[in-house]
Amino acid sequence: MISKWKYKKFIFLIILTIYIFFLRVFYIQIIYGDFFLSEMEVLSVKSFYFENERGLILDSYGRVLVDNKLVLDLYIEPYVLENECNDLKIFAKEGLGLNRKEFLRLKKNIETKKVVSYKLSIDKCLKVQEWLLNQKKKTGIRIHHCNLEIDSRYFLKDSTLKKLRDYLGYSQIEFNRFYDIAVAELYVQKEFNYEIPILFIKDLGMKKYEKLEQALYLEQLPGCLIDRRYERQYYYDGNFAHIIGCVNDYIGEEIEQENPEYIIGQGIGIFGIEEQYDEELRGQHDIDFHLMDAELGMVLKDDSLFDFIGEPGNNVFLTIDLDLQKKAEYLLKEKTGCIIAMEVESGFILAMASTPDFKLDELEFVSNDLIKNIYLNAPISPWINRAVQGCYAPGSVFKIVTTMVGLEKRKVSVRDLKRCKGRFKVKGGNWRCYQRKGHGFFSLSDALRSSCDSFFYELGYDIGLQAIFNLADVLFLNNYTGIDLAEEEAGQVPDLEHFYNMGNRYSRGFIINSSIGQGDVQLTPIQIAVLYNAMLNGGAIYRPTLVKEVRDFKGFLIEKNHPFILTFIRDQEYLGNLKKKLMNVFTKGGTASNFLKKRKYKRIRNWLSFISIGVGGKTGTAQVINLAKDVDHLNVRATKYMFRDNALFIGFLPEESPKILVVSIVEHGGFGGIEAAPLSTEILRDWYVKSL
C-alpha cells in the first residue's frame, strides 16, 4: 500500500511537470511567438522547373524536319546591375552594431573566407532581420535559426561587370549596349518582382561560355547565372513553315492559370503542328525541390531535397513526303498560291505548300502580337496558310458538284446534248460563256473537257440552288474538314436563306453564278481536295490528315492515325462514269492541253505520252472581280495583276483506282490550264517516278 507521503510527492511531480510545460508554451507562444513565427514563415520549399526537350517532327519516312539545339543565356542578378558592391560599413554599423575593432575583424574574415558565420542572440537576430527586410536588394546575408551567414562574394571590391566584360572580350561600347538594355528591363521588373534575374546576353554561344565556365565554377562572378534552354532547329526552313508552325516562349498569366502544366517562359506551339500537338511534343519538366529563405529569395542548401526527372517530348511523324513537299515549294517560288497532294485511299496529305512563306527562325520567341502585326498586315500576307485558310471562288472545278447533282436528280445524262451559243439567256439577264462564239452542241463529256460555262448555266438553272446546297453540305463544303490544323477556315456554298440574310431578294443570277463556282461560293483548297477525293474513291469522304503517328523518345508507339471516313455519298453509281469524263483534260481540245505545247514542258509532254495508266484532271479559272463586258479577262497580259483570274487545277492518277490527287491554285495566275495545271502535273510525275 502506497504511503500518503509518496502519493503527495507523485501528485506534486505531475503538477510541476504540467506547470513547466505550460510555462514553456507561454515562453514560445507569447514572449518569442513573433520571432518563431517569422522564422517559420521565412522557410519554405520551392520547386524549380527545368523545361525538357520538345519532341522531334519527322516526315513519313522518318527524316527529321525539326530538332532542338541547346542555347545558353547569361542572366545577372538585379543587385549586380543596380549596386553590385554592398557597403560593409553600413551593415556592420546599422545591422550588427559593431565597433571599429569588431568591424576590422569582420572585414579581414570576409577577405579570407568564402562564408563568414556568427551565432546571434535572439534580440540581435530580430534586429538584423528587421534591417534586412528594409533592404531593397539581395545583400548576401541570411539568417537561419539565429545563425548569421555572410557571403563574401557580395562584398568583393572588384567589379563583377568589369570582370565579365574582360572574360567575354567585348569593347566598352558593345558591353554598354547589353548593360543599358538590361537596366531598362530591371526598372520595369522592379514593379512586380525584384528577385528574378535579368537576361543580359541571349544565346551566349559555346565559345563565350567556355571563357566563363571556369570563373563561374570557381564563383568568381557573383550574381552571374547561365540558363540552359532548347530552341527549335529547322532543317528545311521555309519548306514546312505553315505546316510545322513555331514555338514561342511568351505565356501570359491567364494561360498559366488555365493550364497549370505550363510554366512562364517555356516554349509553346502557337500554330501549325507545334500548336495542334503541343501536349504530345512538350516534354515533362525536370523539377528540383530546394529549402528556401522566402524573404531573401535564397536557397539555403545547394543540394536539392529531392528531384523529379522528366522525359523529353514525344516525336510526331507526319504524312508528308519531304521530296514532294520540297518540289511543291520549288514550283510555287515567286508565285502566290498553294499546292496540296493527297493520298486518295486514306486522305493522308503528302504535300502542302503555301506561298509566300516565312522563316520560322525569325518568329521563335517573338511575341504573338508582333508576329501578327508584321505578317497579317503585309500586302500579300505570308502568315496565311492558303491551303486551309484561303477562301477562293472555285470556278470551273465546282462544276463537278453541279454535275453530280444533275446526274443524281436525273436532270442530265451522259447522252444529253445541250447547245452553247456563247451565252445563256433567261428573263432578266444574259450570262456569257468564256467561248464568245459558242461551243455548239455539247455532251456532258465534252462540256467537262472544254469546261463550257453555258452548259452548266443551264444545268444549274434546272437543278435549283437548294439541291446544290444540300450536296455541298454532305461533301463538307459548308463546314470544316477536320484537318489537324487549328487555323482551318470553312468555305460556303450559299442557299436561299443565305441571300435572304444578306438582305437580297432572290435573283436567277444566284443559281446561275453558283452553278459554275462563282458568286458567293467560296471554298478552301483543302475542301476542294476532299471533294475530288470523294469522287475518285467511289464516295467515301475522308478527313484529311497530316500526322501519321506519335512515338515516345524511346521509339514506342503512342498514337497512330488511321484513315477516317466522315461520311459517304449516297448514290455512287455515277461517280465512276464521272471520273472517266475527266480523263480528256490533256487531250486535244482539253482545257489543260495548251500548256503542253510550250517547250519548257517538253519533259511533261513526253511523260504523259509515255505512261499508259491515264492522268486526269479538271481546270478552273475563277474571276476575282466583275469586269466590264468589253474586257477580255482571259487576256492575262492586258489585265492588271489584281484583276486577273485565279488559276486552279486538280490532277490525279491513275485512271483505274486513283492513288493520288493534286490541287494547285495560283492567285491572279490567269487561266487554270496554263498556270496551275503544270504544277499539279509536275507533282504527279514525281510521285509516279518515285513509286516505280
C-alpha positions in Angstrom: 0.0 0.0 0.0 1.4 3.4 -1.1 2.1 5.8 1.8 0.4 9.1 2.0 3.7 11.0 1.6 4.6 9.1 -1.6 1.2 9.8 -3.0 1.6 13.6 -2.3 5.1 13.5 -3.9 3.7 11.8 -7.0 0.9 14.4 -7.4 3.4 17.3 -6.9 5.6 16.0 -9.7 2.7 15.8 -12.1 1.6 19.3 -11.2 5.2 20.5 -11.6 5.5 18.9 -15.0 2.3 20.4 -16.2 3.4 23.8 -14.9 6.8 23.6 -16.6 5.1 22.5 -19.9 2.7 25.5 -19.8 5.5 27.8 -18.8 7.4 26.7 -21.9 4.4 27.1 -24.1 3.9 30.6 -22.7 7.5 31.4 -23.4 7.4 30.2 -27.0 3.9 31.5 -27.9 3.8 34.8 -26.1 7.2 36.1 -25.3 9.0 34.9 -28.5 5.9 34.0 -30.6 6.5 36.6 -33.2 10.1 35.6 -33.6 9.4 31.9 -34.2 6.5 32.7 -36.4 8.8 34.9 -38.6 11.4 32.1 -38.6 8.7 29.6 -39.8 7.4 31.9 -42.5 10.9 32.5 -43.8 11.5 28.9 -44.6 9.7 27.3 -47.5 10.2 24.5 -50.0 10.4 25.9 -53.5 10.2 23.9 -56.7 12.4 24.8 -59.7 11.2 23.8 -63.1 13.5 23.0 -66.0 12.0 22.6 -69.4 12.8 19.3 -71.2 13.4 18.9 -74.9 10.4 19.1 -77.2 9.8 16.1 -79.4 11.1 15.8 -82.9 8.9 16.3 -86.0 9.7 13.9 -88.9 8.3 13.2 -92.3 6.5 9.9 -93.3 9.9 8.3 -94.0 11.4 9.2 -90.6 13.6 12.1 -91.9 14.0 14.8 -89.2 12.4 18.1 -90.1 12.6 19.8 -86.7 15.1 19.1 -83.9 16.3 21.0 -80.8 19.5 22.9 -80.1 21.0 23.8 -76.8 21.1 27.6 -76.1 23.0 29.2 -73.2 21.6 32.6 -71.9 23.5 34.8 -69.5 21.5 36.2 -66.6 22.6 38.7 -64.0 21.1 39.2 -60.5 19.4 42.7 -60.1 21.8 43.7 -57.3 24.8 43.4 -59.7 23.2 45.9 -62.1 21.9 48.4 -59.5 24.7 48.4 -56.9 27.0 45.4 -57.2 29.1 46.1 -54.1 27.3 46.4 -50.7 28.6 48.8 -48.1 30.1 46.7 -45.4 30.5 49.6 -43.1 26.7 50.4 -43.2 25.8 46.8 -42.4 28.4 46.5 -39.7 27.2 49.7 -38.0 23.4 49.6 -38.6 22.8 45.9 -38.9 25.2 44.4 -36.4 26.1 47.4 -34.2 29.8 46.6 -34.3 32.5 49.0 -33.1 35.6 49.8 -35.2 37.7 46.9 -33.8 34.9 44.4 -34.4 34.4 45.8 -37.9 38.1 45.4 -38.9 38.0 41.8 -37.7 34.9 41.2 -39.8 36.5 42.8 -42.9 39.5 40.6 -42.5 37.4 37.4 -42.3 35.4 38.4 -45.4 38.7 38.9 -47.4 39.9 35.4 -46.5 36.8 33.3 -46.2 34.0 32.4 -48.6 31.3 32.4 -45.9 31.6 34.2 -42.5 29.3 32.8 -39.8 28.1 34.3 -36.5 25.8 32.9 -33.8 23.5 35.7 -32.7 21.4 36.2 -29.6 17.6 36.3 -30.2 17.5 40.0 -29.6 20.3 40.8 -32.1 18.8 38.2 -34.5 15.5 40.1 -34.5 17.3 43.4 -35.1 19.3 42.1 -38.0 16.2 40.5 -39.6 14.4 43.8 -39.4 17.3 45.6 -41.0 17.5 43.0 -43.8 13.8 43.4 -44.5 14.2 47.1 -45.1 16.8 46.4 -47.8 15.6 46.6 -51.5 18.3 44.2 -52.8 19.9 40.9 -52.2 22.6 41.5 -49.6 24.4 38.2 -49.5 23.4 37.9 -45.8 21.0 35.3 -44.5 19.8 34.2 -41.1 18.6 30.7 -40.2 17.8 29.8 -36.6 19.8 32.9 -35.4 22.8 31.7 -37.3 24.1 34.7 -39.4 25.9 33.8 -42.7 27.7 36.5 -44.8 28.5 35.5 -48.4 31.9 37.3 -49.0 31.3 37.3 -52.8 28.7 40.1 -52.3 31.4 42.4 -50.7 34.2 42.0 -53.2 35.9 45.1 -54.3 36.5 44.1 -57.9 33.6 44.8 -60.2 31.7 41.8 -61.5 30.7 43.6 -64.6 34.3 44.6 -65.4 35.5 41.1 -65.0 32.6 39.8 -67.1 33.5 42.2 -69.9 37.1 41.1 -69.8 36.2 37.4 -69.9 33.9 37.9 -72.9 36.2 40.2 -74.8 33.7 42.9 -75.6 34.6 46.5 -76.1 33.2 49.0 -73.7 30.7 50.3 -76.3 29.5 46.7 -77.1 29.2 45.8 -73.4 27.3 49.0 -72.6 24.7 48.1 -75.2 23.9 44.9 -73.3 24.0 46.8 -70.0 21.6 49.6 -71.0 19.0 47.0 -72.2 19.3 45.0 -69.0 19.0 48.1 -66.8 15.9 49.2 -68.7 14.4 45.8 -68.1 15.3 45.9 -64.4 13.4 49.1 -63.8 10.3 47.6 -65.5 10.6 44.4 -63.5 11.1 46.1 -60.1 7.4 46.9 -60.1 6.3 43.3 -59.6 9.3 41.1 -58.7 12.8 42.3 -57.8 14.2 38.8 -57.3 14.1 37.5 -60.8 17.5 37.6 -62.6 17.7 39.8 -65.7 18.5 38.5 -69.1 21.9 40.0 -70.0 23.0 38.2 -73.2 20.7 35.9 -75.2 22.3 32.9 -76.9 25.8 33.4 -75.5 27.3 30.7 -77.7 29.5 27.9 -76.7 32.8 29.7 -77.3 32.0 32.6 -75.0 30.5 30.1 -72.5 33.8 28.3 -72.4 35.6 31.5 -71.4 33.2 32.0 -68.5 32.9 28.3 -67.4 35.9 28.2 -65.0 35.1 31.6 -63.5 31.5 30.6 -62.8 32.6 27.2 -61.3 35.1 29.0 -59.0 32.4 31.5 -58.2 34.5 34.5 -59.3 31.5 36.1 -61.0 28.9 36.6 -58.2 25.4 37.3 -59.4 26.0 35.8 -62.9 24.0 32.8 -63.9 23.8 30.6 -67.0 20.4 29.3 -68.1 20.2 26.3 -70.4 17.2 26.0 -72.7 16.3 24.5 -76.0 15.3 26.2 -79.2 13.8 24.6 -82.3 16.2 23.9 -85.1 14.6 23.8 -88.5 16.4 21.7 -91.2 14.2 22.8 -94.1 13.2 26.3 -93.1 10.5 27.6 -95.4 9.5 24.3 -96.8 7.3 23.5 -93.9 6.6 26.9 -92.3 2.8 26.7 -92.5 2.5 23.1 -91.6 5.0 22.9 -88.7 4.3 26.3 -87.1 6.7 27.7 -84.5 7.3 27.8 -80.8 7.0 31.0 -78.7 8.0 31.5 -75.0 5.5 34.3 -74.3 2.9 32.9 -71.9 0.5 35.3 -70.2 -0.8 34.7 -66.6 -4.2 33.7 -68.0 -2.7 30.8 -70.0 -0.7 29.7 -66.9 -3.8 29.7 -64.8 -5.9 27.8 -67.3 -3.0 25.3 -67.9 -1.1 24.6 -64.7 1.3 22.3 -66.6 2.7 25.4 -68.3 5.5 27.5 -66.7 6.3 31.1 -67.5 9.0 31.3 -70.2 8.6 27.8 -71.6 8.1 27.2 -75.3 4.6 26.7 -76.5 3.4 26.0 -80.0 1.4 28.9 -81.5 0.2 27.5 -84.8 0.5 24.5 -87.1 1.5 21.1 -85.8 3.5 22.7 -83.0 0.2 24.1 -81.6 -2.1 21.2 -82.5 0.2 18.6 -81.0 1.8 20.8 -78.3 0.8 18.5 -75.5 2.4 15.5 -77.2 5.6 17.5 -78.2 6.1 19.1 -74.8 8.3 17.1 -72.5 7.8 16.5 -68.8 9.6 19.2 -66.7 12.6 18.3 -64.5 11.8 19.6 -61.0 14.2 20.3 -58.2 12.9 21.0 -54.7 15.0 23.3 -52.5 14.7 24.7 -49.0 14.4 28.5 -49.4 14.6 31.6 -47.3 11.4 33.1 -48.6 12.1 36.7 -47.6 15.6 36.9 -49.1 14.7 34.5 -52.0 17.9 32.5 -51.3 18.5 28.8 -51.5 19.6 27.6 -48.0 21.1 24.4 -49.2 22.7 23.8 -52.6 21.7 20.2 -52.8 18.0 19.7 -53.6 15.8 17.9 -51.1 14.6 15.6 -53.9 14.3 15.7 -57.7 11.7 14.7 -60.3 13.3 13.6 -63.5 11.0 14.3 -66.5 11.2 13.0 -70.1 11.6 14.6 -73.5 8.5 15.1 -75.6 7.1 12.6 -78.0 8.1 12.5 -81.6 5.5 13.4 -84.3 5.7 11.6 -87.7 3.9 13.5 -90.5 2.2 12.0 -93.5 4.2 14.5 -95.6 6.8 13.2 -98.1 9.8 15.5 -97.9 10.6 15.1 -101.5 7.2 16.1 -102.8 7.0 18.9 -100.3 10.3 20.4 -101.5 9.1 20.1 -105.1 5.8 21.8 -104.3 7.7 24.7 -102.6 10.0 25.0 -105.6 7.1 25.1 -108.1 5.4 27.9 -106.2 8.5 30.0 -106.0 7.7 33.7 -106.8 4.0 32.8 -107.0 1.2 33.4 -104.6 -0.9 30.3 -104.0 -0.8 26.7 -102.7 -0.4 23.1 -103.7 -2.0 20.1 -101.9 -1.1 16.5 -102.7 -3.5 13.9 -101.1 -3.5 10.1 -101.0 -6.9 9.1 -102.4 -7.3 5.9 -100.4 -6.7 7.5 -97.0 -7.0 11.3 -97.1 -3.3 11.5 -95.9 -1.6 14.7 -97.0 1.6 14.0 -98.9 2.5 17.7 -99.6 1.0 21.0 -98.5 2.8 24.2 -99.6 1.6 27.8 -99.3 3.4 30.9 -100.6 4.5 33.4 -99.8 6.0 31.8 -96.7 8.4 33.0 -94.0 11.4 32.0 -91.9 10.5 30.1 -88.8 13.7 31.1 -87.1 12.7 34.7 -87.3 9.5 34.0 -85.3 10.7 31.9 -82.5 10.5 33.7 -79.1 8.9 36.8 -80.6 5.6 37.9 -79.1 2.4 36.6 -80.8 1.0 40.2 -81.3 4.2 41.3 -83.0 4.1 38.3 -85.4 0.5 39.0 -86.3 1.1 42.7 -86.8 4.1 42.0 -89.2 2.6 39.2 -91.2 -1.2 39.7 -91.2 -0.8 43.3 -92.3 1.6 42.6 -95.1 0.2 43.4 -98.6 0.2 39.7 -99.5 0.3 38.1 -96.1 2.8 35.2 -95.7 1.2 34.3 -92.4 -1.9 32.9 -94.1 -1.8 29.2 -94.8 -3.7 29.4 -98.1 -4.2 25.6 -98.3 -6.6 25.7 -95.3 -7.3 29.4 -94.7 -7.6 30.8 -98.2 -11.2 31.0 -99.3 -11.5 31.2 -103.1 -14.2 31.2 -105.7 -13.6 27.6 -107.1 -14.7 28.5 -110.6 -15.0 25.6 -113.0 -13.7 23.0 -110.6 -17.1 23.4 -108.8 -18.8 22.2 -112.0 -18.2 18.7 -110.7 -20.7 19.4 -107.9 -23.3 20.7 -110.3 -22.7 17.6 -112.5 -23.1 15.2 -109.5 -26.4 16.8 -108.5 -27.6 16.8 -112.1 -26.8 13.1 -112.5 -28.4 12.2 -109.1 -31.6 14.2 -109.9 -31.6 12.8 -113.5 -31.5 16.4 -114.9 -28.7 15.3 -117.3 -27.4 12.1 -118.7 -24.2 11.2 -120.5 -26.1 11.1 -123.8 -27.8 14.5 -123.5 -26.7 17.3 -125.8 -27.0 21.0 -125.0 -26.2 23.8 -127.3 -23.8 26.5 -126.3 -24.4 29.8 -128.2 -21.7 31.7 -126.2 -24.2 32.9 -123.7 -27.1 31.7 -121.5 -30.1 34.0 -121.6 -33.1 34.0 -119.3 -35.6 36.6 -118.4 -33.7 39.4 -116.6 -30.1 38.6 -117.6 -27.6 37.3 -120.1 -24.6 35.2 -118.9 -21.6 34.7 -121.2 -19.6 31.6 -121.8 -15.8 32.2 -121.9 -16.0 31.0 -125.6 -17.7 34.1 -127.0 -18.6 32.4 -130.3 -20.1 29.4 -128.5 -19.2 25.7 -128.5 -22.2 24.4 -130.4 -23.8 21.2 -129.3 -22.0 19.6 -126.4 -22.4 16.3 -124.4 -21.6 16.2 -120.7 -18.2 14.7 -121.5 -17.5 17.5 -124.0 -18.6 20.2 -121.5 -16.3 18.9 -118.8 -13.4 18.5 -121.2 -13.8 22.1 -122.5 -15.3 23.5 -119.3 -18.2 25.1 -121.2 -19.9 27.7 -119.0 -23.3 27.8 -120.9 -23.8 24.0 -120.4 -23.6 24.4 -116.6 -25.5 27.6 -116.5 -28.5 25.7 -118.0 -27.9 22.6 -115.9 -27.7 24.6 -112.6 -30.8 26.6 -113.5 -32.7 23.3 -114.0 -31.4 21.9 -110.7 -32.0 24.8 -108.4 -30.0 26.4 -105.6 -31.2 24.2 -102.7 -30.2 20.9 -104.4 -26.6 22.1 -104.9 -26.5 23.4 -101.3 -27.7 20.0 -99.9 -25.0 18.0 -101.7 -22.4 20.6 -100.7 -23.4 20.0 -97.1 -22.8 16.3 -97.5 -19.4 17.0 -99.0 -18.4 19.2 -96.1 -18.2 22.3 -98.3 -20.1 24.4 -95.7 -18.1 23.1 -92.8 -14.5 22.3 -91.5 -12.9 19.2 -93.0 -11.3 18.4 -89.6 -7.7 18.5 -90.7 -5.3 18.6 -87.8 -4.5 22.3 -88.1 -6.3 24.7 -85.7 -6.3 27.6 -88.1 -8.5 25.9 -90.7 -11.3 28.1 -92.2 -14.6 26.8 -93.6 -15.9 27.7 -97.0 -19.5 28.3 -98.0 -22.0 27.3 -100.7 -25.0 29.6 -100.3 -28.7 28.6 -100.1 -31.8 30.8 -100.3 -31.5 31.6 -96.6 -28.0 33.0 -97.1 -29.2 35.6 -99.6 -32.3 36.5 -97.5 -30.0 37.1 -94.5 -27.9 39.3 -96.7 -31.0 41.4 -97.3 -31.2 40.5 -101.0 -34.2 39.5 -103.0 -33.8 36.2 -104.8 -32.5 36.5 -108.3 -32.0 33.9 -111.0 -28.4 35.1 -111.2 -27.6 33.5 -107.8 -28.1 29.9 -109.0 -26.5 30.6 -112.4 -23.4 32.0 -110.8 -23.3 29.3 -108.2 -23.5 26.5 -110.8 -20.0 27.4 -112.1 -18.4 28.2 -108.7 -18.7 32.0 -108.8 -20.9 34.5 -107.0 -20.9 33.7 -103.2 -19.4 30.3 -103.5 -16.2 30.2 -101.5 -14.1 27.1 -100.9 -10.7 26.4 -99.3 -8.2 24.3 -101.3 -8.4 21.5 -98.7 -12.2 21.4 -99.2 -11.6 21.1 -103.0 -9.2 18.2 -102.3 -11.8 16.4 -100.1 -14.5 17.0 -102.8 -12.5 15.4 -105.6 -11.1 12.7 -103.4 -14.7 11.5 -102.6 -15.5 11.5 -106.4 -12.3 9.5 -107.2 -12.5 6.8 -104.5 -16.2 6.0 -105.0 -18.0 8.2 -102.5 -16.0 8.0 -99.2 -15.4 11.4 -97.7 -12.1 11.1 -95.8 -10.9 13.5 -93.1 -7.6 15.0 -94.3 -4.7 14.0 -92.1 -1.3 15.5 -91.6 0.0 13.3 -88.7 0.7 9.7 -89.3 1.7 8.6 -85.8 3.2 9.7 -82.5 6.1 7.8 -80.7 7.8 8.5 -77.4 11.5 9.4 -77.3 12.4 5.7 -77.0 10.5 4.8 -80.2 7.4 3.1 -78.7 4.1 3.8 -80.5 1.8 6.2 -78.5 -0.8 7.0 -81.1 -1.5 6.0 -84.8 -3.9 7.8 -87.1 -5.9 5.6 -89.4 -7.9 6.7 -92.4 -11.1 8.2 -91.0 -14.3 8.4 -93.1 -16.5 11.3 -92.3 -19.5 10.1 -94.3 -20.4 8.6 -97.7 -22.2 9.9 -100.8 -25.4 8.0 -101.0 -25.8 7.5 -104.8 -22.4 6.3 -106.0 -23.3 4.7 -109.4 -22.5 7.8 -111.4 -19.1 8.5 -109.8 -17.1 6.1 -111.8 -18.6 7.4 -115.1 -18.0 11.0 -113.9 -14.3 10.2 -113.3 -13.9 9.0 -116.9 -15.2 12.3 -118.1 -12.2 14.0 -116.5 -9.7 11.8 -118.4 -9.7 14.0 -121.5 -8.3 17.2 -119.9 -4.9 16.7 -121.6 -6.2 15.6 -125.0 -6.8 17.8 -128.0 -9.4 20.4 -127.1 -9.0 19.7 -123.4 -8.5 22.8 -121.1 -5.1 21.6 -119.9 -3.7 20.7 -123.3 -2.4 24.2 -124.3 0.5 24.3 -121.8 1.9 21.1 -123.2 2.8 23.0 -126.4 5.4 25.1 -124.6 9.0 24.0 -125.0 9.7 24.2 -121.2 7.1 21.5 -120.6 8.6 19.0 -123.1 9.5 16.6 -120.3 5.9 16.6 -119.0 4.6 16.1 -122.5 6.8 13.1 -123.1 5.9 11.6 -119.8 2.2 11.9 -120.5 2.6 10.3 -123.9 4.8 7.5 -122.4 2.7 6.3 -119.5 -0.4 4.2 -120.1 -2.1 4.4 -116.7 -4.0 7.6 -117.5 -3.8 11.0 -116.0 -7.0 13.1 -115.5 -7.9 16.4 -114.1 -10.1 19.5 -114.1 -9.1 23.1 -114.7 -10.7 26.1 -113.0 -10.5 29.8 -113.9 -12.2 32.0 -111.3 -12.9 35.7 -111.6 -11.9 37.8 -108.6 -13.8 40.9 -109.7 -16.6 41.8 -112.1 -15.1 43.3 -115.2 -16.8 45.3 -117.9 -18.3 43.2 -120.6 -15.8 44.6 -123.2 -12.8 43.5 -121.1 -11.3 40.1 -122.1 -10.3 38.8 -118.7 -8.6 35.8 -120.3 -6.1 38.1 -121.9 -3.8 38.0 -118.8 -1.1 40.4 -120.0 -3.7 43.1 -120.8 -5.2 42.8 -117.3 -3.9 44.4 -114.1 -2.5 41.9 -111.7 -5.1 42.3 -109.0 -7.9 41.9 -111.6 -6.6 38.7 -113.1 -8.4 35.5 -112.6 -7.3 32.9 -110.1 -5.9 29.7 -111.8 -6.9 26.3 -110.4 -6.2 22.7 -111.4 -7.0 19.3 -109.8 -5.0 16.4 -111.3 -5.0 12.7 -110.4 -3.7 9.3 -111.5 -4.1 6.5 -112.4 -7.5 6.2 -114.1 -8.2 2.9 -112.5 -8.2 3.1 -108.7 -6.6 6.6 -108.4 -3.8 6.8 -105.8 -3.0 10.5 -105.6 -4.7 13.8 -106.4 -3.0 17.2 -106.5 -4.8 20.6 -106.1 -2.9 23.7 -107.3 -4.1 27.3 -107.0 -2.2 30.3 -108.4 -3.7 33.6 -107.3 -4.2 36.0 -110.2 -2.5 33.5 -112.4 -5.0 33.7 -115.2 -6.1 30.5 -117.0 -6.0 27.4 -114.8 -4.9 25.2 -117.8 -1.9 27.4 -118.4 -0.6 28.3 -114.9 -2.0 25.8 -112.4 -2.0 22.6 -114.5 1.8 22.4 -114.9 2.2 22.5 -111.1 -0.1 19.6 -110.4 1.3 17.6 -113.3 4.9 18.0 -112.1 3.9 16.7 -108.6 2.1 13.7 -110.2 5.1 12.9 -112.3 7.5 13.0 -109.4 5.2 10.8 -107.3 4.8 8.3 -110.2 8.6 8.1 -110.8 9.2 7.6 -107.0 6.6 4.9 -106.8 8.1 2.7 -109.5 
